[in-house]
């Protein structure tokens, strides 16, 4: 069975030993990402299903996340309360969640309870609590949560920006859905979603902790064999709308919430991604000292904070940012954002900005891989993006050697970020 191993060294110390193996069964090669950690007698495992997140909500917004919540209602045989009690008595944790592209089911427990945890996990996959009672309960809590967010204007503005940037696509929908879409979800919708997406052909397994990988793989294979094989459909990629636009929502608010975004023409597996990481840090990710924070807060006092970041995945690539400001300074703040980004694209960054960013990104790297979950996620992302193990370490070396001329050339070649759309909540 093929095994890929990568060891990460930072400041001369080994801090990560990641392994990628495969379980070959039912005509599939299911990847298993593994890291052994014997410091505590704990084990965690994730089943990550590709192309199964909110991006698949093509008919009813929020269906993926709603389905994850239903998977948290235990088995049909035991019901929610009895299943939860059976887990609690063994200190076993099982949870489901969704991202934009993936659906994740996780089990965590003490080392000696791992086999029992896998049995509970398998029982949940085989017999989820697909009942009208479970659907009603999840619907009630979800609608209550959405109703409470109606006055969370950061949430409102953020969702509105996605609706503007990705109009007419699944990415325009809020991940949790809307009051109307959630109200329309029925039991058969959840059953169909799980039948299509929680299948072995979409599966990547992640395991970490104090566990023997060969024994774990043997038990995991039993679970995989009991799952429907299904089909992995290629992930769709969506572009930001070409024409910049502005959406203003009027609410009873004492502050203006300004969210902005634009296209960012770079692929998730681009060799230049590290340049985008450095450039965006200087523009707005770096907090104090970043261009946006310096101009908007320090010099003009228009906002307490202002940020910008780049989101690059298999399904989308775009830049977003946000700030809050006084109602009377809304126009000035919006104008300043445009000016700062325009100046950034036109003249690039300074040598000092580049050096300070290098120091931070390289110096803080150990903090980004200090926990097992961080390291497992790093390895998963390398694999998920189709990159070789250790790509993130090579990226650090590229950042270290990055020259000012090359970075500024990269920045000037991405004039598309000037095409900014705005979503604003104001009085």
C-alpha positions in Angstrom: 0.0 0.0 0.0 1.6 3.3 -1.1 2.6 5.6 1.6 3.8 9.2 1.3 5.6 10.7 4.3 6.6 14.3 5.0 8.5 15.7 7.9 8.4 19.5 8.6 11.4 21.1 10.2 11.3 24.6 11.7 14.2 26.2 13.6 15.9 22.8 13.5 13.1 20.9 15.3 10.8 18.3 13.9 7.3 19.4 14.6 5.2 17.4 12.1 5.3 13.9 10.6 2.4 13.6 8.2 1.6 10.5 6.3 -0.7 9.9 3.4 -1.8 6.3 2.8 -4.7 4.7 0.9 -7.4 2.2 1.7 -8.0 0.2 -1.5 -11.5 -1.2 -1.4 -14.6 -1.5 -3.5 -12.7 -0.3 -6.6 -11.6 2.9 -4.8 -8.4 4.3 -3.4 -9.5 6.3 -0.4 -6.8 8.7 0.9 -6.0 8.6 4.6 -4.1 11.5 6.0 -2.5 10.5 9.3 -0.3 12.0 12.1 0.7 10.1 15.1 0.8 12.1 18.4 1.3 10.1 21.6 1.6 13.0 24.0 -2.1 12.5 25.1 -4.2 9.4 24.8 -6.6 11.0 22.4 -7.7 10.2 18.8 -9.6 12.2 16.3 -10.9 11.2 12.9 -12.7 13.1 10.1 -14.6 11.9 7.1 -14.4 14.8 4.6 -16.7 14.5 1.6 -15.6 16.5 -1.5 -18.0 18.7 -3.5 -20.6 18.3 -0.7 -20.7 21.7 1.0 -22.9 24.8 0.5 -21.8 25.1 -3.1 -24.2 22.2 -3.8 -27.2 24.2 -2.6 -28.5 24.7 -6.1 -32.2 24.3 -5.3 -32.6 25.2 -1.6 -30.1 27.5 0.1 -28.9 26.1 3.4 -29.6 22.5 2.6 -26.0 21.2 3.2 -25.8 22.9 6.6 -29.3 21.8 7.5 -28.4 18.2 6.6 -25.3 18.4 8.8 -27.5 19.5 11.7 -29.9 16.6 11.1 -26.8 14.2 11.2 -26.3 15.6 14.7 -29.7 14.3 15.8 -28.4 10.7 16.5 -29.7 7.5 15.0 -33.3 6.7 14.1 -33.1 3.7 16.4 -32.0 5.5 19.5 -33.1 9.0 18.8 -31.3 12.2 19.6 -31.2 12.1 23.4 -30.4 8.4 23.8 -27.7 8.5 21.2 -26.1 11.5 22.8 -26.2 9.8 26.2 -24.5 6.7 24.7 -21.7 9.0 23.5 -21.4 11.0 26.7 -21.1 7.8 28.8 -17.9 7.0 26.9 -16.7 10.6 26.4 -17.1 10.2 22.7 -17.7 13.3 20.5 -19.4 13.1 17.1 -20.3 16.1 15.0 -21.0 17.2 11.5 -20.3 20.5 9.7 -20.1 22.0 6.3 -17.8 24.4 4.4 -18.2 25.9 1.0 -16.9 22.8 -0.7 -16.9 20.0 1.8 -19.1 18.2 4.3 -17.2 17.0 7.4 -18.1 14.3 10.0 -15.8 14.0 12.9 -15.4 11.6 15.9 -13.1 12.3 18.8 -12.5 10.2 21.9 -10.0 8.7 24.3 -7.6 6.2 22.8 -9.3 3.2 24.5 -12.7 4.2 23.2 -11.7 4.6 19.5 -13.1 1.3 18.4 -16.4 2.1 20.2 -16.4 5.6 18.7 -16.1 4.1 15.2 -19.0 1.7 15.9 -21.1 4.7 16.9 -20.0 6.6 13.9 -20.8 3.7 11.6 -24.2 3.3 13.2 -24.9 7.0 12.6 -24.0 6.7 8.9 -26.1 3.6 8.4 -29.2 4.8 10.4 -29.4 8.6 10.7 -32.4 10.0 12.5 -34.4 10.8 9.4 -37.7 11.5 11.0 -40.2 14.3 10.9 -39.5 15.0 14.5 -35.8 15.6 13.8 -36.5 17.8 10.8 -38.9 19.9 12.8 -36.4 20.3 15.6 -33.6 21.4 13.3 -35.9 23.7 11.3 -37.1 25.4 14.5 -33.5 26.0 15.8 -32.3 27.1 12.4 -35.1 29.6 11.8 -34.6 30.9 15.3 -30.8 31.4 14.6 -31.5 33.1 11.3 -34.1 35.4 12.9 -31.6 36.5 15.5 -29.1 37.3 12.8 -31.4 39.8 11.1 -30.0 42.5 13.4 -26.4 41.3 13.0 -25.5 43.8 10.4 -22.0 42.4 9.8 -23.7 39.1 8.9 -26.3 40.9 6.7 -23.7 43.0 4.8 -21.4 40.0 4.3 -24.2 37.9 2.8 -25.3 40.8 0.7 -21.7 41.2 -0.7 -21.7 37.5 -1.7 -25.0 38.0 -3.4 -23.6 40.9 -5.4 -20.3 39.2 -6.2 -21.7 35.9 -7.3 -25.2 36.8 -8.5 -27.0 33.9 -10.1 -24.7 31.2 -8.7 -24.9 28.9 -5.6 -22.2 31.1 -4.0 -24.7 34.0 -3.8 -26.7 32.1 -1.2 -26.0 32.4 2.5 -24.5 29.1 3.8 -27.2 28.8 6.5 -30.0 29.6 4.0 -32.8 32.1 4.3 -36.0 32.0 6.3 -37.9 31.1 3.2 -35.4 28.4 1.9 -35.1 26.7 5.3 -38.9 26.7 5.8 -39.2 24.9 2.5 -36.7 22.0 3.4 -38.4 18.7 3.8 -37.3 15.3 5.0 -36.9 13.9 1.5 -34.6 16.8 0.6 -32.2 15.8 3.4 -32.5 12.1 2.5 -31.6 12.9 -1.1 -28.7 15.1 -0.1 -27.1 12.5 2.2 -27.7 9.7 -0.4 -25.9 11.8 -3.1 -23.1 13.3 -1.1 -22.1 11.1 1.9 -20.6 8.4 -0.4 -17.2 6.7 -0.4 -16.2 8.0 -3.9 -16.1 11.6 -2.4 -14.3 10.6 0.8 -11.0 11.7 2.2 -10.1 10.4 5.7 -8.1 12.4 8.3 -6.8 10.6 11.4 -4.6 12.0 14.2 -3.5 11.1 17.7 -2.4 8.1 19.8 -3.5 5.3 17.5 -1.9 2.6 15.4 -2.7 3.5 11.8 -2.8 -0.1 10.5 -5.4 -1.1 13.1 -7.4 2.1 12.5 -7.4 1.6 8.7 -8.8 -1.9 9.1 -11.7 -0.6 11.2 -12.2 2.4 8.9 -12.3 0.1 5.9 -15.3 -1.7 7.4 -17.2 1.6 7.6 -16.2 2.5 4.0 -17.4 -0.9 2.7 -20.8 -0.3 4.3 -21.2 3.1 2.6 -22.8 3.6 -0.8 -20.1 4.2 -3.4 -21.9 7.0 -5.2 -20.1 9.3 -7.6 -17.7 12.2 -7.3 -18.8 15.0 -9.6 -16.2 17.6 -10.6 -16.4 20.8 -8.6 -17.8 23.8 -10.4 -15.8 27.1 -10.4 -17.6 30.4 -10.3 -16.3 33.8 -11.3 -17.1 37.1 -9.7 -19.5 39.2 -11.7 -17.6 41.3 -14.2 -19.5 44.5 -13.7 -18.9 46.1 -10.3 -22.0 47.2 -8.5 -23.3 48.5 -5.2 -26.1 47.4 -2.9 -27.3 49.6 -0.1 -29.5 48.1 2.6 -31.3 50.5 4.9 -31.6 49.4 8.5 -32.1 51.0 12.0 -28.4 51.3 12.7 -26.0 53.9 14.3 -23.1 52.7 12.2 -22.5 52.1 8.6 -21.3 48.6 7.7 -19.1 48.7 4.5 -18.2 45.4 2.8 -16.3 45.4 -0.5 -15.0 42.8 -2.9 -13.6 42.3 -6.3 -12.3 39.5 -8.6 -8.8 38.1 -8.0 -7.6 36.2 -11.0 -5.5 33.5 -9.5 -6.0 29.7 -9.4 -6.0 27.8 -6.1 -3.0 25.8 -7.3 -1.1 28.8 -8.8 2.7 28.9 -8.2 2.2 32.6 -7.5 -0.2 32.2 -4.6 2.5 33.0 -2.1 2.9 36.4 -3.7 -0.9 37.0 -3.3 -0.5 36.1 0.4 2.3 38.6 0.9 0.6 41.3 -1.1 -2.8 41.0 0.7 -1.1 41.0 4.1 0.4 44.4 3.3 -2.8 45.7 1.9 -5.2 44.7 4.6 -4.7 41.4 6.3 -1.9 42.5 8.6 -4.0 44.6 10.9 -2.0 47.6 12.4 0.6 48.6 9.8 -1.4 47.4 6.8 -2.3 50.0 4.2 -6.0 50.1 4.9 -5.6 50.3 8.6 -3.0 53.0 8.4 -5.0 55.2 6.1 -8.5 54.6 7.4 -7.9 54.4 11.2 -4.6 56.0 12.0 -4.6 58.9 9.6 -8.3 59.7 9.1 -9.9 58.1 12.2 -12.8 56.8 10.0 -13.0 53.3 11.6 -11.8 51.3 14.5 -10.5 48.6 12.1 -10.4 47.9 8.4 -9.3 44.6 6.7 -8.9 43.0 3.3 -8.2 39.4 2.5 -8.0 37.0 -0.5 -10.1 33.9 -0.7 -8.8 31.3 -3.2 -10.4 27.9 -3.5 -11.2 25.4 -6.2 -14.6 27.0 -6.6 -13.8 30.7 -6.5 -11.2 33.4 -6.2 -11.8 36.9 -5.0 -10.8 39.7 -2.6 -13.0 41.0 0.2 -12.7 43.6 2.9 -14.8 45.4 5.5 -15.0 48.2 7.9 -17.5 50.0 10.2 -17.7 53.8 10.2 -19.9 56.6 11.4 -23.0 57.2 9.2 -21.8 60.7 8.3 -18.4 59.4 7.2 -19.6 56.6 4.9 -18.8 58.3 1.7 -15.3 59.4 2.9 -14.6 55.8 4.0 -15.7 54.3 0.8 -13.7 56.8 -1.2 -10.6 56.1 0.9 -10.9 52.3 0.3 -10.9 52.9 -3.4 -7.9 55.3 -3.2 -5.8 53.0 -1.0 -6.4 50.0 -3.4 -5.7 52.1 -6.5 -2.4 53.5 -5.0 -1.5 49.9 -4.0 -2.0 48.5 -7.5 -0.3 51.5 -9.2 2.9 51.8 -7.1 3.1 48.5 -5.2 4.8 48.1 -1.8 8.0 49.4 -0.3 11.1 47.5 0.7 10.4 48.0 4.3 6.8 46.7 4.0 8.1 43.6 2.3 10.8 43.0 4.9 8.4 43.5 7.9 5.9 41.1 6.2 8.6 38.5 5.7 9.6 38.7 9.3 6.0 38.2 10.5 5.0 35.4 8.2 8.2 33.4 8.7 8.5 34.2 12.4 4.9 33.3 13.2 4.8 30.0 11.2 5.4 27.8 14.3 2.2 29.2 15.8 0.2 28.0 12.7 1.3 24.4 13.1 1.6 24.1 16.9 -1.5 21.8 17.3 -2.2 18.5 15.7 -5.4 19.8 14.2 -3.6 22.7 12.6 -1.0 20.3 11.1 -3.6 17.8 9.9 -5.5 20.7 8.2 -2.3 22.0 6.6 -1.5 18.5 5.2 -5.1 18.1 4.1 -5.1 21.4 2.2 -1.8 20.5 0.4 -3.4 17.2 -0.7 -6.8 18.7 -1.5 -5.2 21.3 -3.8 -3.3 18.6 -5.6 0.1 19.8 -4.3 2.9 17.7 -3.0 3.3 17.2 0.7 5.4 20.0 2.2 4.2 22.6 -0.3 3.5 25.0 2.6 7.1 24.8 3.7 8.4 25.4 0.2 6.0 28.4 0.1 7.8 29.8 3.2 11.1 29.5 1.4 9.7 31.3 -1.6 8.4 34.1 0.6 11.8 34.4 2.2 13.5 34.8 -1.2 10.8 37.0 -2.7 12.2 40.1 -4.3 10.5 43.5 -4.2 10.6 43.9 -8.0 8.8 40.5 -8.5 6.1 41.3 -5.9 5.3 44.7 -7.3 5.1 43.3 -10.8 2.7 40.7 -9.5 0.6 43.4 -7.8 0.5 45.6 -10.9 -0.7 42.7 -13.0 -3.8 42.3 -10.8 -5.7 45.4 -11.7 -9.0 43.4 -11.5 -9.1 44.1 -7.8 -9.9 47.8 -8.7 -13.3 46.6 -9.9 -14.8 46.8 -6.4 -18.4 46.0 -5.6 -19.9 47.3 -2.3 -22.5 46.0 0.0 -23.5 48.6 2.6 -25.8 48.6 5.6 -26.7 52.1 6.7 -29.5 54.1 8.2 
